[in-house]
Amino acid sequence: MKQSIITAFLGRTQDRFSEYQEPTSLEERLDLVVKIPGVDGVEIVYPYETEEAESTKKMFSDRGLSFAAVNANIKKETQWVPGALSRPDSDLRKGAIEIIKEAKNYAKAVGAPLVTCCPLSDGYDNLFQVDYPKAWRNMVDAVVEAADYLPEIPLFIEYKINETRVHAQLDNCAKTILFLKDVGNKATGVTVDFGHALLAKENPAQVIALCEETGTDYYLHTNDNDFNFDWDLISGSRNFLHTVEFLFYAKEYGYDKYFTADASPRIFDMIGFFTEHAEMNLAIWNLVDKLDRKKYRKLMHEERHMDLMQLVRKEIYRL
Ligand SMILES: [Mn+2]
């Protein structure tokens, strides 16, 4: 399994109440990644973490690191806090599309395989706030334009149920797949964040199957939470069996992109946090590798539910 980390979590982060960790430069962030066993990739945030393409490429190659993805951030600037791709003002939409296009240019220049974008601000707080059909159409048209540009760099859209708006336009996987069907460009996919699936009351493993069965490409973010808030905890620290099933299907389908840690150390020691995160993923991956997956699927086909439960107890929980 290939594991990577989002650069934004390797420095100072903040919530509504506190700031966590010390600010770091990109070079310092990459030096931290090198110290985490089993991690050799980075998802870099454009335009806030990226530096000049050539020098960044060299910083990566000097450390033997690869690019998992370029994350196009279209939610931070003041003008996009109330929304970016879905807004009525075409200049606002154009600006956000431009960021995605530039992120694609950057991805091509540094040799990153894909661009991912989480349009978190595209949503609403009040009823009778946005015109739903127009917001949907604006967003589809924006992603059509962004996807058409430099199609050799595919564009992955990450959904999340809410935050910072009360409702996000793209709040679950099925809706995001439907959205991409409307976009109609093969150079697109869904970024499936394990924790975002939980928040949408989805089953992350079934989400992978849904992507596969609908011919939708996907890129995976790992973390964990309590089903109530996007805590970005260590993988498997809360929902062990869900994580096992998630990696079972990723392996079954031959997923070969990076598993990217979208996890936030906050009060914890940064190196320790990401080491445990990566070790947990790898340990579960190795556990899944030892399971006779054909047998599990055969038992599912034969509806031998208690035989499956026994396997879960003995082979997964090892009780
Ligand atoms: Mn994520």
Residues whose N, C-alpha, C, O or C-beta is under 5 A from the ligand:
A	BS01	MN	D193 H221 D262
